Amino acid sequence: MSASDLPPFKPLRLDHVVLRVRDIVRMEAFYRDVLGCSVEKRQPAIGMVQLRVGSALIDLVDIEGRIGRIGGAAPGEEGRNVDHFCLAIEPFDRDAIVSHLQAHGTRVGEFGSRYGAEGEGPSQYLYDPEGNMVELKGPPDTAAKA
């Protein structure tokens, strides 16, 4: 690959993820109350709520809103619009995380050690109210770095 084949930019980080949702009020409550994201901006004219997660955003787009209708059918078991996305968190106390998720009626998925942007470390899958899989990723294991 020559220098002319390379893009004229360098990817830096994940900026935002956009989820098309059926119930924007319920989804906002989940991401705010269960996962601790804060509302950054509301754009009711286009049917969007933007939630802050560290340096990135999670955008919730109402499928009945102006831009949501462009995307076609609603996401569901047979037609999800994303496999999963990952939120880096700390501290990572699996028992406390699972207890918190269960207290909010959240469906908890598999736990394991997985590789992410910062290396191998603890990872807990969960599902939001509309079935999107979310990964909570702890800091890398120091033993895994060796």
Legacy VTK file of the C-alpha trace (Angstrom):
# vtk DataFile Version 3.0
C-alpha trace
ASCII
DATASET POLYDATA
POINTS 146 float
0.000 0.000 0.000
1.475 3.332 -1.021
1.085 6.627 0.829
-1.410 7.747 -1.822
-3.645 4.770 -0.900
-3.903 5.865 2.725
-6.745 8.114 3.865
-5.854 11.773 4.355
-6.821 11.554 8.033
-6.249 9.487 11.173
-9.203 7.976 13.066
-9.011 9.159 16.685
-11.897 7.677 18.711
-15.533 6.700 18.601
-17.572 9.913 18.309
-21.136 8.605 18.590
-23.450 5.649 18.103
-26.983 6.105 16.750
-29.757 3.753 17.835
-33.150 3.766 16.127
-35.687 3.163 18.897
-39.393 2.398 19.292
-39.862 4.000 22.748
-37.549 6.986 23.124
-38.778 7.882 26.631
-38.094 4.383 27.984
-34.731 4.183 26.214
-33.627 7.590 27.508
-34.541 6.532 31.048
-32.519 3.318 30.687
-29.369 4.969 29.376
-29.657 7.814 31.897
-30.779 5.938 35.040
-29.251 2.479 34.550
-26.037 3.259 32.659
-25.423 6.770 34.017
-25.359 8.720 30.750
-26.479 12.344 30.856
-28.765 14.130 28.419
-26.610 16.357 26.231
-29.140 17.705 23.757
-32.760 17.222 22.781
-33.805 17.697 19.171
-37.574 17.100 19.160
-37.992 18.546 15.646
-36.146 15.538 14.228
-37.001 13.030 16.992
-33.572 12.704 18.639
-32.118 12.712 22.151
-28.337 12.799 22.495
-26.752 11.310 25.617
-23.208 11.963 26.819
-20.958 8.992 27.654
-17.457 10.272 28.413
-16.092 11.869 25.247
-18.703 10.223 23.004
-22.465 10.344 22.457
-25.262 7.818 22.160
-27.976 9.241 19.928
-31.489 7.847 20.319
-33.603 8.358 17.216
-37.360 7.820 17.475
-38.450 5.614 14.552
-41.602 7.736 14.298
-39.597 10.985 14.066
-38.455 12.785 10.935
-35.087 11.058 10.572
-36.228 7.780 12.161
-38.772 7.125 9.402
-35.989 7.245 6.806
-34.400 4.080 8.254
-37.275 1.710 7.498
-38.735 -0.879 9.853
-38.190 -0.740 13.602
-35.320 -2.698 15.151
-36.263 -6.012 16.759
-35.165 -9.621 17.177
-35.245 -10.233 13.419
-33.877 -6.883 12.332
-31.474 -5.221 14.745
-29.628 -2.153 13.558
-26.451 -2.794 15.577
-24.697 -5.893 16.969
-23.449 -4.203 20.142
-21.471 -1.249 21.361
-19.105 -1.031 24.267
-18.853 1.458 27.129
-15.526 1.546 28.962
-16.235 1.816 32.696
-14.387 1.958 35.974
-14.287 0.646 38.510
-15.282 -2.797 37.338
-16.931 -4.648 40.226
-18.883 -7.427 38.530
-21.061 -8.248 41.559
-22.038 -4.588 42.017
-22.697 -4.194 38.279
-24.912 -7.272 38.036
-26.762 -6.337 41.233
-27.428 -2.830 39.856
-28.605 -4.159 36.480
-30.901 -6.728 38.090
-32.358 -4.091 40.425
-33.399 -2.196 37.292
-34.884 -5.290 35.631
-32.145 -5.356 32.996
-31.482 -8.577 31.106
-27.893 -9.566 31.901
-25.819 -11.383 29.278
-22.497 -13.227 29.314
-19.485 -12.224 31.385
-15.942 -12.845 30.212
-12.527 -11.462 29.500
-12.519 -9.748 26.104
-10.163 -7.659 24.051
-11.015 -3.983 23.576
-9.355 -0.708 22.637
-7.189 -0.723 25.781
-6.432 -4.462 25.852
-7.790 -7.640 27.434
-10.036 -7.164 30.426
-13.325 -7.934 32.167
-16.484 -7.514 30.138
-20.195 -7.790 30.949
-22.889 -7.945 28.282
-26.401 -6.646 28.942
-29.455 -5.720 26.901
-31.298 -2.424 26.791
-35.123 -2.352 26.840
-35.323 -2.794 23.047
-32.885 -5.715 22.842
-29.699 -3.875 21.830
-26.648 -5.575 23.303
-24.340 -3.291 25.307
-20.919 -4.280 26.625
-19.526 -2.785 29.828
-15.731 -3.072 29.616
-13.379 -2.721 32.563
-9.762 -1.609 32.451
-7.243 -4.036 30.990
-5.912 -6.806 33.211
-2.316 -6.132 34.203
-1.576 -9.860 33.898
-2.930 -9.872 30.343
-0.465 -7.118 29.325
2.568 -9.208 30.302
LINES 1 147
146 0 1 2 3 4 5 6 7 8 9 10 11 12 13 14 15 16 17 18 19 20 21 22 23 24 25 26 27 28 29 30 31 32 33 34 35 36 37 38 39 40 41 42 43 44 45 46 47 48 49 50 51 52 53 54 55 56 57 58 59 60 61 62 63 64 65 66 67 68 69 70 71 72 73 74 75 76 77 78 79 80 81 82 83 84 85 86 87 88 89 90 91 92 93 94 95 96 97 98 99 100 101 102 103 104 105 106 107 108 109 110 111 112 113 114 115 116 117 118 119 120 121 122 123 124 125 126 127 128 129 130 131 132 133 134 135 136 137 138 139 140 141 142 143 144 145
